[in-house]
Amino acid sequence: MLKFPDGFLWGAATASYQIEGAWQEDEKGASIWDHYSHQPYRILNNDTGDVACDHYHRYIEDIALMKSLGMQAYRFSISWPRVLPSGSGPINTKGLAFYDRLVDQLLEAGIMPCPTLYHWDLPQALEDRGGWANRDSADWFADYARVIFNHLGDRVKFWFTLNEPFVSSFIGYGEGRHAPGLADTSLAYQTAHHLLLAHGKAVQVFRSGSNPGKIGIVLNLSHYTPASQSEADQLTCQRVYEQNAGLFLSSVFKSAYPEYLFNWIGAHQPKIETGDLETISAPLDFLGVNYYMSNKVSYDPHGTLMRAHVEQISSPGWGKTDMGWDVHPSGLTAILQDVSDNYTKLPIYITENGSAFPDDPDENGFVKDPARTNYLRVHLAAAHQAIGKGVNLKGYFVWSLLDNFEWALGYAPRFGIIRVDYKTLKRTPKLSALWYQKTIQNSGFEE
């Protein structure tokens, strides 16, 4: 039996736009994802999150499922435009009331609520004012955070500020594959800076109040290795790592941006004001890490700004997931060690880890998903190995609780350990959910 330490936290994660639905209900404002998904051909099959999993109306059922699976914690995100329809200004009490109900129901079920303040659904009204490219966005976010802390802080003890600011900035503003759909390299770096500044200001707001809880940030960290020992490949790997990981880790934990990267990008460097990095590096209580893939990096003279060719690495015996992602569990051990050795000894939580594989439900909607089950098993084994090497890893949140709207790919990939029939919205735990239930009960599993 591979056992995890006493007190190791077991949970599952979701995001508001991906599961809530009710996109115009109870005076909710539009988000950039509402706006983006309603434009033709932005999303596969023109799918939207208008209904999604209808968690807004079915949260009691979903919490009951979590309880039946033994979940100890639930990481969800709060929809900014549901609470502040215009992004700032008047509070929508109906929107806040939903999160009241959600938190209270979780606590009644014995499940720790772990809200993320921002998981990509910026109010469209703020995007119309420049969005994250506008420096004022950091203050808008701090004001929003204050509303949420003041309202839920008496019951919530575990907070995350941002989810994956790399994706918001580089995929949403730099490449245009996510909302708001802009493609501007300079904007990517500037919005990354503003997101990090917003994070720091939210932490300062949290510390200035009477909040008894703890707070951190969630970063998506892939593992990168150079394709060879050549100087060109080594330096290329360093550039890619510093852009995707170091930019965020170094600013948050070292109060500095990576020097080599910033020299390389030149005119694309963000505008930084005095004191910004001190704000960004406001002391945290923990770090959330999302892990999905590892990559081999080589120099490519045609490889856009980074001059890089990035190729995923797969462990023997694994094909690709439905996302086209390779599977490399040892990369999780490596990145956890990297964070622990080079950035922080704070507690770390794996806040997302999971996979999309083809599901073939039987006549009752039950899915036998040995590939997903094995994926979770080998990644938890990799996490356990990191603990054995001294990493201060304190918990694991599977992605995802439910099949849901997978951003640009709509409803095609299924990440859930609970199947959602999108026609009836019926929920059915998969084989992987039952395996996870047993793992939680034992705080470990047979190797």
C-alpha positions as semicolon CSV with decimal commas, in nm:
position;residue;x (nm);y (nm);z (nm)
1;M;0,000;0,000;0,000
2;L;0,132;0,341;-0,103
3;K;0,022;0,566;0,186
4;F;0,006;0,944;0,203
5;P;0,087;1,141;0,519
6;D;-0,173;1,204;0,788
7;G;-0,376;1,514;0,709
8;F;-0,319;1,492;0,333
9;L;-0,613;1,675;0,172
10;W;-0,821;1,499;-0,095
11;G;-1,056;1,690;-0,321
12;A;-1,182;1,773;-0,668
13;A;-1,183;2,090;-0,875
14;T;-1,415;2,273;-1,117
15;A;-1,453;2,623;-1,265
16;S;-1,758;2,848;-1,274
17;Y;-1,797;2,900;-1,649
18;Q;-1,735;2,533;-1,719
19;I;-2,013;2,400;-1,498
20;E;-2,254;2,664;-1,365
21;G;-2,467;2,758;-1,664
22;A;-2,745;3,006;-1,578
23;W;-2,550;3,259;-1,780
24;Q;-2,817;3,530;-1,769
25;E;-3,003;3,424;-1,456
26;D;-3,055;3,626;-1,139
27;E;-2,907;3,944;-1,287
28;K;-2,569;3,793;-1,369
29;G;-2,355;4,004;-1,604
30;A;-2,188;3,869;-1,918
31;S;-1,832;3,739;-1,898
32;I;-1,568;3,742;-2,171
33;W;-1,642;3,372;-2,219
34;D;-2,013;3,440;-2,269
35;H;-1,921;3,700;-2,529
36;Y;-1,650;3,489;-2,693
37;S;-1,844;3,162;-2,712
38;H;-2,143;3,334;-2,872
39;Q;-1,930;3,436;-3,170
40;P;-1,944;3,182;-3,456
41;Y;-1,657;2,935;-3,499
42;R;-1,469;3,042;-3,187
43;I;-1,559;2,716;-3,008
44;L;-1,570;2,364;-3,151
45;N;-1,926;2,284;-3,266
46;N;-2,022;2,639;-3,160
47;D;-2,071;2,510;-2,805
48;T;-2,129;2,756;-2,521
49;G;-2,139;2,747;-2,143
50;D;-2,495;2,883;-2,134
51;V;-2,621;2,568;-1,960
52;A;-2,303;2,365;-1,913
53;C;-2,366;2,116;-1,627
54;D;-2,637;2,340;-1,477
55;H;-2,448;2,331;-1,147
56;Y;-2,619;2,659;-1,054
57;H;-2,942;2,464;-1,006
58;R;-2,795;2,120;-0,928
59;Y;-2,525;2,207;-0,675
60;I;-2,704;2,022;-0,393
61;E;-2,698;1,702;-0,600
62;D;-2,334;1,760;-0,688
63;I;-2,235;1,814;-0,326
64;A;-2,418;1,495;-0,229
65;L;-2,212;1,310;-0,490
66;M;-1,892;1,462;-0,352
67;K;-1,988;1,353;-0,003
68;S;-2,067;1,000;-0,120
69;L;-1,719;0,980;-0,273
70;G;-1,557;1,095;0,050
71;M;-1,431;1,429;-0,081
72;Q;-1,268;1,637;0,192
73;A;-1,238;1,959;-0,010
74;Y;-1,391;2,120;-0,317
75;R;-1,205;2,373;-0,526
76;F;-1,454;2,583;-0,724
77;S;-1,434;2,930;-0,873
78;I;-1,652;3,233;-0,818
79;S;-1,796;3,403;-1,124
80;W;-1,693;3,769;-1,100
81;P;-1,980;3,892;-1,325
82;R;-2,233;3,692;-1,122
83;V;-2,137;3,896;-0,815
84;L;-2,049;4,228;-0,985
85;P;-2,236;4,233;-1,318
86;S;-2,049;4,542;-1,436
87;G;-1,720;4,423;-1,290
88;S;-1,724;4,707;-1,037
89;G;-1,993;4,909;-0,868
90;P;-2,323;4,763;-0,742
91;I;-2,316;4,414;-0,589
92;N;-2,563;4,157;-0,720
93;T;-2,701;4,013;-0,397
94;K;-2,866;3,727;-0,586
95;G;-2,530;3,621;-0,724
96;L;-2,364;3,638;-0,383
97;A;-2,653;3,437;-0,240
98;F;-2,568;3,145;-0,468
99;Y;-2,217;3,124;-0,323
100;D;-2,364;3,157;0,026
101;R;-2,578;2,853;-0,042
102;L;-2,291;2,663;-0,201
103;V;-2,050;2,728;0,085
104;D;-2,309;2,651;0,353
105;Q;-2,410;2,328;0,183
106;L;-2,046;2,219;0,151
107;L;-1,981;2,288;0,519
108;E;-2,294;2,096;0,615
109;A;-2,162;1,802;0,412
110;G;-1,826;1,821;0,588
111;I;-1,645;1,938;0,275
112;M;-1,401;2,229;0,293
113;P;-1,486;2,505;0,042
114;C;-1,178;2,624;-0,148
115;P;-1,281;2,911;-0,377
116;T;-1,072;3,051;-0,661
117;L;-1,149;3,418;-0,715
118;Y;-1,067;3,416;-1,087
119;H;-1,081;3,128;-1,333
120;W;-1,082;3,322;-1,661
121;D;-1,437;3,464;-1,673
122;L;-1,364;3,837;-1,658
123;P;-1,676;4,058;-1,672
124;Q;-1,724;4,168;-2,033
125;A;-1,794;4,519;-1,906
126;L;-1,434;4,533;-1,783
127;E;-1,296;4,393;-2,107
128;D;-1,477;4,679;-2,278
129;R;-1,265;4,910;-2,059
130;G;-0,942;4,740;-2,168
131;G;-0,960;4,421;-1,963
132;W;-0,638;4,287;-1,815
133;A;-0,442;4,509;-2,055
134;N;-0,560;4,807;-1,850
135;R;-0,349;4,859;-1,539
136;D;-0,665;4,956;-1,351
137;S;-0,763;4,588;-1,371
138;A;-0,544;4,516;-1,068
139;D;-0,753;4,756;-0,859
140;W;-1,079;4,626;-1,005
141;F;-0,976;4,278;-0,895
142;A;-0,873;4,393;-0,548
143;D;-1,213;4,562;-0,501
144;Y;-1,392;4,244;-0,617
145;A;-1,176;4,034;-0,383
146;R;-1,269;4,260;-0,092
147;V;-1,639;4,202;-0,159
148;I;-1,592;3,825;-0,159
149;F;-1,362;3,817;0,146
150;N;-1,602;4,036;0,343
151;H;-1,898;3,817;0,253
152;L;-1,756;3,463;0,275
153;G;-1,448;3,509;0,491
154;D;-1,631;3,405;0,808
155;R;-1,681;3,054;0,662
156;V;-1,408;3,004;0,401
157;K;-1,061;2,926;0,531
158;F;-0,881;2,834;0,208
159;W;-0,855;3,079;-0,083
160;F;-0,692;3,094;-0,425
161;T;-0,655;3,426;-0,607
162;L;-0,594;3,338;-0,974
163;N;-0,606;3,020;-1,175
164;E;-0,329;2,984;-1,433
165;P;-0,245;3,346;-1,516
166;F;-0,019;3,212;-1,793
167;V;-0,326;3,085;-1,979
168;S;-0,525;3,405;-1,927
169;S;-0,240;3,618;-2,060
170;F;-0,059;3,413;-2,323
171;I;-0,350;3,206;-2,459
172;G;-0,623;3,469;-2,421
173;Y;-0,433;3,787;-2,510
174;G;-0,120;3,656;-2,680
175;E;-0,250;3,378;-2,905
176;G;-0,626;3,441;-2,923
177;R;-0,724;3,078;-2,866
178;H;-0,917;3,171;-2,550
179;A;-1,133;3,468;-2,456
180;P;-1,104;3,756;-2,518
181;G;-0,948;3,626;-2,840
182;L;-0,669;3,880;-2,891
183;A;-0,335;3,791;-3,048
184;D;-0,068;4,039;-2,942
185;T;0,265;3,929;-2,796
186;S;0,326;4,254;-2,610
187;L;-0,023;4,234;-2,458
188;A;0,055;3,884;-2,333
189;Y;0,342;4,009;-2,118
190;Q;0,157;4,321;-2,007
191;T;-0,155;4,129;-1,905
192;A;0,060;3,873;-1,723
193;H;0,207;4,157;-1,520
194;H;-0,133;4,307;-1,445
195;L;-0,272;3,967;-1,343
196;L;0,019;3,915;-1,106
197;L;-0,026;4,269;-0,971
198;A;-0,395;4,194;-0,918
199;H;-0,301;3,879;-0,731
200;G;-0,066;4,071;-0,503
201;K;-0,322;4,340;-0,433
202;A;-0,584;4,079;-0,349
203;V;-0,342;3,917;-0,103
204;Q;-0,284;4,259;0,056
205;V;-0,660;4,308;0,088
206;F;-0,687;3,965;0,248
207;R;-0,412;4,041;0,499
208;S;-0,559;4,382;0,586
209;G;-0,892;4,230;0,688
210;S;-0,983;4,004;0,976
211;N;-0,975;3,691;0,760
212;P;-0,866;3,387;0,961
213;G;-0,803;3,172;0,654
214;K;-0,509;3,110;0,424
215;I;-0,444;3,225;0,068
216;G;-0,238;3,121;-0,235
217;I;-0,225;3,124;-0,615
218;V;-0,263;2,846;-0,875
219;L;0,002;2,812;-1,148
220;N;0,003;2,565;-1,435
221;L;0,352;2,420;-1,448
222;S;0,476;2,189;-1,721
223;H;0,812;2,016;-1,707
224;Y;1,071;2,121;-1,969
225;T;1,391;1,945;-2,071
226;P;1,634;2,044;-2,349
227;A;1,638;1,811;-2,649
228;S;2,018;1,791;-2,637
229;Q;2,321;1,923;-2,451
230;S;2,387;2,183;-2,722
231;E;2,402;2,541;-2,604
232;A;2,126;2,638;-2,845
233;D;1,885;2,378;-2,704
234;Q;1,984;2,454;-2,344
235;L;1,921;2,826;-2,382
236;T;1,600;2,771;-2,574
237;C;1,472;2,548;-2,297
238;Q;1,562;2,816;-2,044
239;R;1,366;3,079;-2,240
240;V;1,057;2,859;-2,266
241;Y;1,074;2,762;-1,900
242;E;1,119;3,121;-1,789
243;Q;0,822;3,239;-1,996
244;N;0,583;2,964;-1,894
245;A;0,691;2,904;-1,534
246;G;0,971;3,131;-1,415
247;L;0,785;3,450;-1,506
248;F;0,524;3,361;-1,242
249;L;0,726;3,168;-0,985
250;S;1,013;3,415;-0,975
251;S;0,794;3,724;-0,944
252;V;0,572;3,571;-0,675
253;F;0,848;3,415;-0,466
254;K;1,160;3,618;-0,551
255;S;1,013;3,960;-0,630
256;A;1,191;3,963;-0,967
257;Y;1,123;3,873;-1,328
258;P;1,365;3,637;-1,508
259;E;1,649;3,852;-1,640
260;Y;1,745;3,634;-1,938
261;L;1,385;3,615;-2,061
262;F;1,333;3,990;-2,032
263;N;1,655;4,064;-2,217
264;W;1,540;3,827;-2,491
265;I;1,189;3,973;-2,538
266;G;1,321;4,330;-2,548
267;A;1,046;4,570;-2,654
268;H;0,777;4,323;-2,544
269;Q;0,868;4,379;-2,178
270;P;0,571;4,498;-1,972
271;K;0,555;4,842;-1,820
272;I;0,642;4,798;-1,452
273;E;0,604;5,069;-1,190
274;T;0,804;5,113;-0,871
275;G;0,672;4,882;-0,601
276;D;0,491;4,645;-0,836
277;L;0,715;4,347;-0,769
278;E;0,694;4,402;-0,393
279;T;0,315;4,388;-0,428
280;I;0,327;4,078;-0,648
281;S;0,546;3,897;-0,394
282;A;0,313;3,959;-0,099
283;P;0,367;3,660;0,134
284;L;0,150;3,355;0,065
285;D;0,043;3,058;0,274
286;F;0,069;2,793;0,001
287;L;0,102;2,734;-0,373
288;G;-0,137;2,550;-0,602
289;V;0,017;2,357;-0,893
290;N;-0,174;2,232;-1,197
291;Y;0,010;1,962;-1,392
292;Y;-0,075;1,794;-1,720
293;M;0,232;1,750;-1,942
294;S;0,609;1,747;-1,995
295;N;0,796;1,880;-2,296
296;K;1,124;1,844;-2,484
297;V;1,254;2,177;-2,614
298;S;1,488;2,238;-2,908
299;Y;1,613;2,546;-3,089
300;D;1,416;2,632;-3,402
301;P;1,509;2,943;-3,603
302;H;1,148;2,954;-3,727
303;G;1,000;2,908;-3,378
304;T;0,843;3,254;-3,335
305;L;0,966;3,477;-3,052
306;M;1,120;3,202;-2,837
307;R;1,287;3,038;-3,141
308;A;1,168;2,711;-2,994
309;H;1,026;2,380;-3,102
310;V;0,833;2,228;-2,810
311;E;0,740;1,862;-2,828
312;Q;0,553;1,670;-2,563
313;I;0,712;1,372;-2,389
314;S;0,523;1,049;-2,325
315;S;0,604;0,771;-2,084
316;P;0,627;0,418;-2,231
317;G;0,291;0,253;-2,288
318;W;0,086;0,570;-2,302
319;G;-0,084;0,709;-2,610
320;K;-0,234;1,055;-2,623
321;T;-0,538;1,176;-2,433
322;D;-0,843;1,322;-2,607
323;M;-0,674;1,661;-2,574
324;G;-0,382;1,534;-2,781
325;W;-0,165;1,545;-2,471
326;D;0,107;1,295;-2,392
327;V;0,128;1,140;-2,045
328;H;0,447;1,175;-1,840
329;P;0,396;1,126;-1,464
330;S;0,762;1,169;-1,366
331;G;0,739;1,528;-1,488
332;L;0,511;1,598;-1,192
333;T;0,780;1,481;-0,950
334;A;1,033;1,699;-1,132
335;I;0,832;2,021;-1,121
336;L;0,739;1,973;-0,756
337;Q;1,107;1,931;-0,677
338;D;1,195;2,237;-0,887
339;V;0,946;2,453;-0,695
340;S;1,065;2,318;-0,360
341;D;1,437;2,348;-0,438
342;N;1,434;2,685;-0,614
343;Y;1,133;2,891;-0,510
344;T;0,949;2,806;-0,188
345;K;0,921;2,564;0,101
346;L;0,559;2,661;0,156
347;P;0,296;2,388;0,145
348;I;0,208;2,284;-0,211
349;Y;-0,126;2,150;-0,329
350;I;-0,179;1,979;-0,663
351;T;-0,486;2,182;-0,757
352;E;-0,552;2,018;-1,095
353;N;-0,445;1,689;-1,246
354;G;-0,655;1,468;-1,467
355;S;-0,720;1,346;-1,818
356;A;-0,973;1,327;-2,098
357;F;-1,015;0,981;-2,248
358;P;-1,293;0,835;-2,463
359;D;-1,592;0,733;-2,251
360;D;-1,819;0,445;-2,351
361;P;-2,117;0,443;-2,112
362;D;-2,324;0,129;-2,065
363;E;-2,705;0,126;-2,071
364;N;-2,708;0,277;-1,720
365;G;-2,465;0,555;-1,805
366;F;-2,178;0,392;-1,615
367;V;-1,832;0,433;-1,764
368;K;-1,550;0,189;-1,711
369;D;-1,248;0,414;-1,763
370;P;-0,933;0,216;-1,679
371;A;-0,712;0,464;-1,869
372;R;-0,827;0,758;-1,654
373;T;-0,806;0,547;-1,339
374;N;-0,452;0,443;-1,424
375;Y;-0,362;0,802;-1,511
376;L;-0,465;0,913;-1,162
377;R;-0,282;0,621;-1,003
378;V;0,052;0,689;-1,173
379;H;0,036;1,063;-1,110
380;L;-0,045;1,013;-0,744
381;A;0,249;0,773;-0,727
382;A;0,466;1,051;-0,877
383;A;0,331;1,293;-0,617
384;H;0,410;1,044;-0,342
385;Q;0,762;1,013;-0,475
386;A;0,801;1,392;-0,449
387;I;0,694;1,377;-0,083
388;G;0,961;1,114;-0,027
389;K;1,216;1,357;-0,170
390;G;1,123;1,626;0,079
391;V;0,859;1,824;-0,111
392;N;0,603;1,981;0,126
393;L;0,303;1,845;-0,066
394;K;-0,019;1,864;0,135
395;G;-0,307;1,774;-0,095
396;Y;-0,447;1,670;-0,432
397;F;-0,751;1,795;-0,626
398;V;-0,852;1,581;-0,922
399;W;-0,958;1,757;-1,242
400;S;-1,239;1,735;-1,278
401;L;-1,536;1,648;-1,064
402;L;-1,770;1,661;-1,364
403;D;-1,750;1,634;-1,739
404;N;-1,784;1,995;-1,847
405;F;-1,729;2,270;-2,106
406;E;-1,364;2,240;-2,208
407;W;-1,308;2,594;-2,334
408;A;-1,219;2,611;-2,708
409;L;-1,301;2,239;-2,747
410;G;-1,653;2,270;-2,609
411;Y;-1,804;1,948;-2,482
412;A;-1,593;1,710;-2,690
413;P;-1,328;1,610;-2,428
414;R;-1,450;1,461;-2,100
415;F;-1,229;1,515;-1,795
416;G;-1,481;1,424;-1,526
417;I;-1,468;1,137;-1,282
418;I;-1,847;1,182;-1,287
419;R;-2,014;1,147;-1,625
420;V;-2,264;1,412;-1,729
421;D;-2,521;1,319;-1,993
422;Y;-2,547;1,656;-2,166
423;K;-2,900;1,581;-2,294
424;T;-3,049;1,492;-1,956
425;L;-2,777;1,632;-1,727
426;K;-2,784;1,306;-1,532
427;R;-2,470;1,248;-1,325
428;T;-2,312;0,903;-1,300
429;P;-1,985;0,834;-1,115
430;K;-1,733;0,653;-1,334
431;L;-1,502;0,368;-1,238
432;S;-1,231;0,630;-1,176
433;A;-1,457;0,799;-0,919
434;L;-1,500;0,472;-0,732
435;W;-1,122;0,417;-0,740
436;Y;-1,067;0,769;-0,608
437;Q;-1,326;0,712;-0,337
438;K;-1,132;0,408;-0,214
439;T;-0,803;0,598;-0,237
440;I;-0,944;0,875;-0,018
441;Q;-1,075;0,621;0,234
442;N;-0,731;0,461;0,261
443;S;-0,529;0,781;0,202
444;G;-0,340;0,565;-0,042
445;F;-0,370;0,273;-0,281
446;E;-0,218;-0,060;-0,378
447;E;0,074;-0,012;-0,616
